Amino acid sequence: MKVTRRAVLALAVFGSLVALPQLSQSKADAQSRPVELTLVSYAVAKPVFEKLIPEFQKEWKAKTGQTVTFKESYGASGAQTRAILGGLEADILAQNITSNVTPLVDKGLVRSNWNQRLPNNASPATTVMGIIVRPGNPKKIQTWADLARPGVSLVSLNPKTSGNARWGILAGYGSVLKAQGANSARTFLFNFAKNITTQVNSGREATDAFVKNRVGDALINFENEIIVTNDAVPRDFPYIVPSANVRVDFPVTVIDTVVDKRGTRRVAEAFTQFLFTPKAQAIYAEAGYRPFDRQVFQRYSKQFKPVKQLRTIADFGGWPTIDKTLYADGALFDQAQRAAR
């Protein structure tokens, strides 16, 4: 039988049309299969994500029929970024400082526009820095400057490993810097370093040292972490939120190279977007964070202490400037620690 060129073309077109539903069905099957996401975050974030993750899983299952499971890793924030740089395949990173995302951008693991893909520069919640003191506040600590007085013993986080530490030291140093200038801020930092009794690597370790082991007269920590602590033992650990303070951001991002490699971008991005929904914002507030959503913030505002002068990292020139001044090898904090030995 003679087959014309026209017949061959017709058969080819018919074949492609038949194949289309099969391709569509294959895509649908892939999107309905169970998926696992790896979330990497800073140490003290575990309690809030333990509540956020189940809510997302329920919503995603109801919306798509897909089951999502999570592998979670919590640790000192700087160490978590280094783990990803070292090969840990995280779909999602939730940090407590943007400068811990920057190395991932520099290595091409995260796109440079990461903080423009979500509201509020990709930070679903914020906090401020507080000072936990002993019952009755025997050392009469009220301001950042009081932490540099002789006779005050401090539990401190290591700024080389902890974003919490970088925010806390900046809050004190920055308040003196803005009020009295660079020389006074340097003096504050050197006297602050003299008062450090114990230095640990993460916010969770710091809280345990101060609360469980009763080390030190004072501990700088995130307000949200302090609120959680006070829920457990409210009379034992009063705290002060100095009126001159800094807004702490908690950025989230997908790790672009990983989600593209693993085919998890759709679900991973959905999770980061979920963090900005009213339901997730309420969970943040219940965990002591200051939510991005203003209506949710107002509902929980009574639990937050007022701050008169709330500065942002931009008021200090941004993290590259602060890191160079305070935290780089040989910078002011290293100098202060050497002088304190």
C-alpha positions in Angstrom: 0.0 0.0 0.0 1.3 3.4 -0.9 1.6 5.8 2.0 1.6 9.5 1.0 3.5 12.2 2.7 0.3 13.8 3.7 -0.8 10.6 5.5 2.5 10.4 7.4 2.1 14.0 8.6 -1.5 13.3 9.7 -0.4 10.2 11.7 2.3 12.2 13.4 -0.1 15.0 14.4 -2.6 12.4 15.6 0.1 10.6 17.6 1.1 13.9 19.3 -2.5 14.6 20.2 -2.9 11.2 21.8 0.3 11.7 23.8 -0.8 15.0 25.3 -3.3 13.7 27.9 -0.6 11.1 28.9 1.9 13.9 29.5 -0.7 15.9 31.5 -1.6 12.9 33.5 2.1 12.2 34.3 2.5 15.8 35.5 -0.6 15.4 37.7 0.7 12.2 39.2 4.0 13.8 40.0 2.3 16.7 41.8 0.1 14.3 43.9 3.0 12.0 45.0 4.2 12.6 48.6 7.0 15.0 48.9 9.7 15.6 51.6 11.1 19.0 52.4 14.2 19.7 54.4 14.0 22.8 56.7 17.1 24.2 58.2 16.9 26.9 60.9 18.4 28.6 63.9 18.3 26.8 67.3 15.4 28.6 69.1 13.0 28.4 66.1 12.0 24.8 66.8 9.0 25.5 69.0 7.4 27.9 66.4 8.0 25.6 63.4 6.6 22.6 65.4 3.3 24.5 65.2 3.6 26.1 61.8 4.5 22.8 59.9 1.4 20.8 60.8 -0.9 23.7 59.8 0.8 24.0 56.5 0.6 20.2 55.9 -3.2 20.3 56.6 -3.8 23.2 54.3 -1.7 21.8 51.5 -3.3 18.4 51.7 -6.7 19.9 51.6 -5.8 22.1 48.6 -3.8 19.7 46.5 -4.2 16.2 47.9 -0.5 16.0 48.3 1.2 14.8 51.5 4.2 16.8 52.7 6.7 15.6 55.3 9.5 17.6 56.8 13.1 16.8 57.9 14.2 19.5 60.3 17.6 20.7 61.5 18.1 23.4 64.2 21.3 24.8 65.4 23.5 27.9 65.7 22.5 30.1 62.8 26.0 30.6 61.4 26.7 26.9 61.6 23.5 26.1 59.7 24.6 28.3 56.8 28.0 26.7 56.8 26.4 23.3 56.7 24.5 24.2 53.6 27.6 25.6 52.0 29.2 22.3 52.9 26.6 20.2 51.0 23.6 19.9 53.3 20.6 19.9 50.8 18.1 22.2 52.4 14.9 23.1 50.5 14.1 25.9 52.9 16.3 28.1 55.2 14.8 30.1 58.0 17.4 32.4 59.5 17.7 35.0 62.2 19.9 37.4 60.3 20.2 38.3 56.6 24.0 38.2 56.6 23.7 34.4 57.0 21.9 34.2 53.7 24.4 36.4 51.8 27.1 33.6 51.6 24.6 31.4 49.9 23.9 34.1 47.3 27.6 34.6 46.8 28.0 30.9 46.0 25.1 30.8 43.6 22.9 28.6 45.8 20.2 31.3 46.3 19.2 33.9 43.8 20.1 37.5 44.5 16.4 38.6 44.5 15.5 36.2 47.3 14.4 38.9 49.7 12.0 40.4 47.0 10.0 37.2 46.5 8.1 37.6 49.7 6.6 40.5 51.7 8.7 42.5 54.2 12.0 41.6 52.7 11.1 37.9 53.2 10.8 38.3 57.0 7.5 37.0 58.3 8.1 38.1 61.8 10.4 40.3 63.9 11.5 40.8 67.5 13.6 43.1 69.6 16.4 42.4 72.1 15.7 42.1 75.8 17.8 41.5 78.9 16.8 38.7 81.3 17.8 39.4 84.9 17.6 37.6 88.2 14.7 37.7 90.6 14.3 41.3 92.0 16.9 42.5 89.5 19.5 42.8 92.2 22.0 44.5 89.9 19.5 47.2 89.0 19.9 46.7 85.2 17.7 49.0 83.1 19.7 50.1 80.1 22.3 48.6 77.7 25.0 50.7 79.5 24.3 48.9 82.7 25.7 45.7 81.2 29.1 47.3 81.0 29.2 48.3 84.7 31.8 46.6 87.0 30.4 43.6 88.9 27.8 42.5 86.3 28.3 39.0 85.1 27.0 38.1 81.6 26.1 35.0 79.7 27.0 35.8 76.1 26.4 34.2 72.7 29.3 33.8 70.3 28.8 36.3 67.4 31.0 34.0 65.2 28.3 31.3 65.3 25.1 33.1 66.4 22.9 35.7 64.7 21.3 36.2 68.1 24.6 37.3 69.5 25.2 39.8 66.6 21.8 41.4 67.2 22.3 41.6 70.9 25.8 43.1 70.8 24.6 45.5 68.1 21.6 46.6 70.2 23.9 47.7 73.1 26.8 49.0 71.0 24.4 50.8 68.6 22.4 52.5 71.3 25.6 54.0 72.8 26.9 54.8 69.3 23.8 56.8 68.4 23.6 58.6 71.7 27.2 59.3 72.5 29.4 58.5 69.5 32.0 56.0 68.4 34.5 56.4 71.2 31.8 55.8 73.9 30.5 52.9 72.0 34.0 51.3 71.8 34.4 51.8 75.6 31.0 50.2 76.2 32.0 47.2 74.1 35.3 46.7 75.8 33.7 46.9 79.3 30.9 44.6 78.1 33.5 42.0 77.0 35.2 42.1 80.4 31.9 41.1 82.0 31.3 38.0 80.0 31.5 35.0 82.3 30.2 32.3 79.9 30.1 32.3 76.1 28.0 29.7 74.2 27.2 29.1 70.5 23.4 29.4 70.3 20.3 31.1 71.8 19.0 27.8 73.2 22.4 27.0 74.9 22.4 30.6 76.4 18.9 30.2 77.8 19.7 26.8 79.3 22.9 28.2 80.9 21.1 31.2 82.5 17.8 29.5 83.4 18.7 25.9 84.2 22.3 26.3 85.4 21.8 29.8 87.0 24.9 31.3 85.4 25.4 35.0 85.3 23.5 38.1 86.3 22.0 38.9 82.9 21.5 37.5 79.5 20.7 39.3 76.2 18.2 37.4 74.1 15.4 37.7 71.6 12.2 39.0 73.1 10.3 36.1 71.6 12.6 33.6 73.4 12.2 35.5 76.7 8.4 35.5 76.4 8.5 31.7 75.9 10.8 31.3 78.9 8.5 33.6 81.0 5.5 31.5 80.1 7.2 28.6 81.9 8.7 30.4 84.9 7.3 34.0 85.0 8.3 35.0 88.5 11.9 33.7 88.3 13.1 35.6 85.2 12.0 39.2 84.9 13.2 41.0 81.8 13.8 44.5 80.5 13.4 45.7 76.9 15.5 48.8 76.7 13.7 51.8 75.1 16.5 52.2 72.5 16.4 49.0 70.6 16.9 47.3 67.2 14.4 45.5 65.0 15.4 41.9 64.5 14.4 40.3 61.2 13.9 36.5 60.6 14.3 36.0 56.8 13.2 32.8 55.0 14.1 31.6 51.5 14.1 28.5 49.4 17.6 27.2 48.4 17.1 27.6 44.6 19.7 25.1 43.4 18.2 22.4 45.7 14.5 22.9 45.0 15.2 22.9 41.3 17.4 19.8 41.5 14.8 17.9 43.7 11.7 19.3 41.9 10.3 20.7 45.2 10.1 24.4 44.3 6.3 24.5 44.1 5.8 23.1 47.6 8.8 24.8 49.2 7.7 28.2 47.9 4.2 27.5 49.1 5.5 26.9 52.6 7.4 30.2 52.7 4.3 32.0 51.4 2.2 30.3 54.0 4.3 32.0 56.8 2.8 35.3 55.8 -0.9 34.2 56.1 -3.0 35.3 59.0 -3.1 31.8 60.5 0.7 31.5 60.5 1.1 35.1 61.7 -1.0 34.2 64.7 1.2 31.2 65.4 4.3 33.5 65.3 2.6 35.9 67.8 1.6 33.1 70.2 5.3 32.1 70.1 6.3 35.6 71.2 7.4 37.0 67.8 6.1 40.3 66.6 4.1 39.4 63.5 4.4 41.2 60.2 0.6 41.4 59.8 -0.5 44.6 61.7 -4.0 43.3 62.5 -2.5 40.2 64.1 0.1 42.3 65.9 -2.6 44.4 67.4 -4.5 41.3 68.8 -1.3 40.3 70.7 0.2 43.7 71.4 -0.2 43.5 75.2 2.5 40.9 75.4 5.1 43.1 73.8 6.9 45.8 75.8 7.0 49.2 74.2 10.1 50.5 72.4 10.6 54.3 71.9 13.6 54.2 69.6 13.4 51.2 67.2 16.2 51.2 64.7 16.8 48.9 61.8 20.0 47.5 60.5 19.9 50.1 57.7 20.3 52.8 60.4 23.8 51.3 61.1 24.8 51.1 57.4 23.7 47.5 56.8 25.2 44.2 57.8 28.3 44.4 55.5 29.3 47.6 57.4 28.4 46.3 60.8 30.2 43.0 60.2 33.3 44.8 59.1 33.3 47.1 62.1 32.2 44.7 64.8 32.4 41.0 63.9 35.1 40.4 61.2 38.3 38.7 62.3 40.3 41.4 64.2 37.4 43.8 64.3 36.1 45.5 67.5 34.6 42.5 69.2 37.7 40.5 68.8 39.8 43.4 70.1 37.5 43.7 73.1 37.7 40.0 73.9 41.5 40.0 73.6 41.7 43.0 76.0 39.5 41.2 78.5 41.7 38.1 78.9 
